[in-house]
């Protein structure tokens, strides 16, 4: 399960993969996060509301990575269970 420490490690990995500093990677990822939360796409907004019901609070980058990571792991496990049937 992802937590804040693993989220920070994920940011560091993105920085290394992109050959940029952690601060640059964080800045770009935060821009993408804002674009996502400002989306006018109803499907995007519905998916975000499901994961982050408090529309008055923007999650930190670490919170976003942790929540989305947990959801992705949960969905992958559900798919594995279905595939095993």
C-alpha positions in Angstrom: 0.0 0.0 0.0 1.3 3.4 -0.9 2.0 6.0 1.8 3.5 9.4 1.9 7.1 8.1 2.0 6.5 5.9 -1.0 4.8 8.9 -2.8 7.9 10.9 -2.2 10.0 8.0 -3.6 7.8 8.0 -6.6 8.4 11.7 -7.2 12.1 11.1 -6.9 11.9 8.3 -9.4 10.1 10.5 -11.9 12.7 13.1 -11.5 15.5 10.6 -12.1 13.7 9.0 -15.1 13.2 12.5 -16.6 16.7 13.6 -15.7 15.4 16.7 -13.8 15.7 17.8 -10.2 13.1 16.7 -7.7 11.8 20.3 -7.5 11.3 20.5 -11.2 9.5 17.1 -11.3 7.3 18.1 -8.4 6.5 21.5 -10.1 5.5 19.8 -13.3 3.5 17.1 -11.5 1.7 19.7 -9.4 0.8 21.6 -12.6 -0.7 18.3 -14.0 -2.6 17.8 -10.8 -4.1 21.2 -11.0 -5.1 20.7 -14.7 -6.7 17.4 -13.6 -8.7 19.0 -10.8 -9.7 22.0 -13.0 -10.9 19.7 -15.8 -14.3 20.4 -17.3 -14.6 16.7 -18.4 -17.5 15.3 -16.4 -16.0 11.8 -16.3 -12.7 13.2 -14.9 -14.6 15.2 -12.3 -16.7 12.2 -11.3 -13.6 10.0 -10.9 -11.9 12.7 -8.8 -15.0 13.2 -6.6 -15.0 9.4 -5.9 -11.4 9.5 -4.7 -11.4 13.0 -3.2 -14.9 13.8 -2.0 -13.9 17.1 -0.3 -14.1 19.5 -3.3 -12.9 22.4 -1.1 -9.5 20.8 -0.5 -6.9 20.1 -3.2 -4.8 17.0 -2.1 -1.1 17.4 -1.9 0.9 15.7 -4.6 1.9 12.9 -2.1 -1.8 12.4 -1.0 -2.8 12.2 -4.7 -0.2 9.6 -5.5 -1.0 7.6 -2.5 -4.8 7.5 -3.1 -4.5 6.9 -6.8 -1.9 4.2 -6.1 -4.1 2.5 -3.6 -7.0 2.6 -6.0 -4.9 1.2 -8.9 -3.6 -1.6 -6.7 -7.2 -2.4 -5.5 -8.4 -2.5 -9.1 -5.5 -4.7 -10.2 -6.2 -7.2 -7.4 -9.9 -7.3 -8.4 -8.9 -8.0 -12.0 -6.6 -10.8 -10.9 -9.4 -12.3 -8.9 -11.8 -12.1 -11.9 -9.1 -13.6 -14.2 -8.5 -16.5 -11.8 -12.2 -17.5 -12.1 
